[in-house]
Amino acid sequence: MNAKNKIRAKKKFGQNFLTNEDIAKKIVNSINFQKYNRILELGPGTGMLSKYLITVCDPILIEIDEEAVCYLKKHIPQINNIILADFLKIDLKPFLKNTNAIIGNFPYNISTQILFKILNYKNNIQTVVGMFQKEVAERICSKPKSKKYGIISVLIQAYYDAEILFNVKKENFFPQPKVESSIIKLTRNNVKQLSCDEELFKILVKTSFNQRRKKLKNALKTKIIDFEKIDLDLLNKRAEELSVNDFITLTNLVYKNES
């Protein structure tokens, strides 16, 4: 039975159901389940990943679509925990243990919002394996001096090692999306807390990339900065040229100047 006969794909939820069994197995196999106390699956939909997850762990599924929840309870009764909820609105703390991983075919329309929410729980979520629009996946994993390197690249890579595992053609979904997809893996690094003011770090990263074609000394004019006290070489660069550590250095210089 294919996804077309299972659940009506709802545009408001950004649903594109994976139909390729081999790809589903490959996604699930990208996690070493022995490392984690708890696995959360986000947006299980028709259960394409869920049916393989339950053979290796006891996952908690978080699904916004009531029809999908009913389908999963009926057709995969071995699933013990299904939460009907909007991932972006719920408090994850009750569902997290000591070490946790998140897996899922993330809706493209909210994929970056999902990552920003995960960052709020970064010290409890060690691994994320997710399906993203290929272009977004490339932005997340891009390195400095790339046109795809941007706000999401810096904010994620400050706390996670990011890699694209493999690409997925649109023919492997129902309904077919208009874009290609990629599976990415985020692995928590050893940085428990940045060596700078984290809120100011976020502000500077976002402000810098909002005018990414300008050198930082011009892009950051909206901030009250005494440029004479800050490394001019750093300010003569554009945002896409700065590494995570460069942004940390810049944050500390600005913080020192503002204090």
C-alpha positions in Angstrom: 0.0 0.0 0.0 1.5 3.3 -1.0 1.3 6.6 0.8 -1.5 7.8 -1.5 -3.8 5.2 -0.1 -2.8 5.8 3.6 -3.2 9.4 4.5 -4.2 12.6 2.7 -1.1 14.8 2.4 -2.0 18.2 3.9 -0.3 21.2 2.4 -0.7 23.2 5.7 1.6 20.6 7.4 4.1 20.5 4.5 3.6 16.8 4.1 5.5 14.8 1.5 5.6 11.2 2.5 8.7 9.1 1.9 7.8 6.0 -0.1 11.2 4.3 -0.6 11.8 1.5 1.9 15.6 1.4 1.3 16.0 5.1 2.0 14.0 4.7 5.2 16.3 1.9 6.4 19.3 4.0 5.5 18.1 7.0 7.5 17.4 4.8 10.5 20.7 3.0 10.2 22.6 6.3 10.4 22.1 6.5 14.2 24.0 4.4 16.7 21.1 3.6 19.0 23.2 2.2 21.8 24.4 5.8 22.5 21.0 7.2 23.5 18.6 6.9 26.3 15.8 8.3 24.2 14.9 8.7 20.5 12.3 11.3 19.4 10.9 11.0 15.9 9.4 14.2 14.6 6.6 14.1 12.0 6.3 10.3 11.6 3.5 10.6 9.0 2.8 7.2 7.6 5.4 5.5 9.8 7.9 4.9 7.1 10.8 5.4 9.6 8.8 4.4 12.7 8.4 0.8 11.7 12.2 0.4 11.5 12.8 2.5 14.6 10.7 0.2 16.8 12.8 -2.8 15.9 15.9 -1.1 17.6 14.4 1.2 20.2 11.3 2.5 21.9 10.9 6.0 20.3 8.6 8.8 21.2 6.7 10.1 18.1 5.6 13.7 17.9 3.0 14.3 15.2 0.8 17.3 14.5 -1.7 15.6 12.2 -4.5 13.8 14.0 -5.3 11.6 11.0 -1.6 10.4 10.9 -1.8 9.6 14.7 -4.9 7.5 14.2 -3.3 5.7 11.2 -0.1 4.9 13.2 -2.1 3.6 16.2 -4.1 1.3 13.9 -1.4 0.1 11.6 1.7 0.0 13.8 0.3 -0.9 17.2 3.8 -1.8 18.5 4.4 1.9 18.8 4.1 2.8 22.5 4.4 6.6 22.6 2.7 8.9 20.1 2.2 12.6 21.1 -0.4 14.6 19.1 1.3 18.0 19.3 2.9 20.9 17.4 6.7 20.3 17.9 7.3 24.1 17.7 5.0 24.8 20.6 5.6 22.0 23.1 8.0 21.9 25.9 10.5 19.1 25.1 11.9 18.7 28.7 9.4 16.1 29.8 10.3 13.9 26.8 14.1 14.1 27.1 16.4 11.9 29.2 20.2 12.1 29.7 21.2 11.5 26.1 18.8 12.1 23.3 18.6 12.0 19.5 16.0 13.4 17.1 15.2 11.8 13.8 12.6 12.7 11.1 11.5 13.7 7.7 11.1 17.4 8.6 8.5 19.5 6.8 10.4 21.8 4.5 8.3 24.9 5.4 9.4 24.8 9.1 12.7 23.0 9.0 14.8 26.0 10.1 12.4 26.7 12.9 12.8 23.1 14.0 16.5 23.6 14.2 16.2 26.9 16.2 14.0 25.0 18.7 16.5 22.2 18.9 19.2 24.8 19.8 17.2 25.7 22.8 17.8 22.1 24.1 21.2 21.7 22.6 22.8 20.3 25.8 20.2 17.6 25.9 20.1 16.7 22.2 23.3 15.0 21.1 22.3 14.0 17.5 19.9 15.1 14.9 19.3 13.2 11.7 16.7 14.8 9.4 15.4 15.3 5.9 15.7 18.8 4.6 15.3 20.6 1.3 18.7 20.1 -0.4 19.3 23.9 -0.7 18.6 24.3 3.1 20.8 21.3 3.9 23.7 22.8 2.0 23.3 26.1 3.9 23.3 24.4 7.2 26.5 22.5 6.4 28.4 25.2 4.4 31.7 26.5 5.5 33.1 30.1 5.4 33.8 31.7 2.0 30.8 30.0 0.5 27.8 31.9 -0.9 25.6 29.4 0.9 27.2 30.1 4.3 25.0 32.2 6.4 23.1 32.7 9.7 21.9 29.1 10.1 25.4 27.8 9.2 27.1 29.7 12.0 24.4 29.2 14.7 24.2 25.5 14.1 27.9 24.9 13.7 28.7 26.8 16.9 27.3 23.8 18.7 27.1 20.9 16.2 29.2 19.2 13.6 27.1 19.2 10.5 27.3 16.9 7.5 25.2 15.9 4.5 24.8 12.1 4.6 23.2 11.6 1.2 20.7 13.2 -1.3 17.2 12.0 -2.0 15.4 12.5 -5.3 11.9 13.9 -5.4 10.6 10.7 -7.0 10.9 9.0 -3.6 8.0 11.0 -2.1 4.2 11.3 -2.4 3.2 13.8 -3.3 6.4 14.7 -5.1 8.0 17.9 -3.9 9.3 20.4 -6.4 12.8 20.2 -4.9 15.5 17.7 -4.2 16.1 16.6 -0.6 19.1 15.8 1.6 19.6 13.9 4.8 21.9 15.7 7.2 23.4 14.6 10.5 24.2 17.0 13.4 26.5 15.8 16.1 26.9 17.8 19.3 30.4 19.1 19.7 32.2 19.7 23.0 31.2 23.3 23.4 28.8 23.4 26.3 28.7 27.2 26.2 30.3 29.7 23.9 33.2 31.8 25.3 31.2 35.0 24.8 27.8 36.5 25.4 25.5 34.1 23.5 22.7 36.5 22.9 25.0 39.2 21.6 26.7 36.5 19.4 23.3 35.8 17.8 22.6 39.5 17.2 25.9 40.1 15.6 25.7 37.0 13.3 22.2 38.0 12.2 23.1 41.7 11.7 26.2 40.8 9.8 24.5 38.5 7.3 21.5 40.7 6.8 23.9 42.9 4.7 26.2 40.1 3.7 27.7 42.0 0.7 29.0 44.8 2.9 32.1 44.7 5.0 31.4 44.3 8.6 32.4 47.9 9.5 29.4 49.0 7.3 27.0 46.1 8.0 27.3 46.7 11.8 26.7 50.5 11.7 23.4 49.8 13.4 25.5 48.8 16.5 27.2 51.4 18.6 30.8 50.2 18.1 34.0 52.1 18.5 35.8 50.7 15.5 39.2 52.0 16.7 39.2 49.5 19.5 38.3 46.5 17.4 40.5 44.4 15.1 40.3 46.3 11.7 41.3 43.2 9.7 38.2 41.5 11.1 35.9 44.4 10.3 37.2 44.7 6.7 35.9 41.2 6.0 32.4 40.2 4.9 30.2 38.0 7.1 30.7 35.0 4.9 34.4 35.1 5.5 34.2 34.7 9.2 34.3 31.4 11.0 32.4 30.6 14.2 35.5 31.5 16.2 35.8 34.8 14.4 32.3 35.7 15.4 33.0 34.7 19.0 36.1 37.0 18.9 34.0 39.8 17.4 31.3 39.3 20.1 33.9 39.6 22.9 35.4 42.7 21.4 32.0 44.4 21.1 31.0 43.2 24.6 34.2 44.6 26.1 33.6 47.9 24.3 30.0 48.2 25.4 30.6 47.3 29.0 
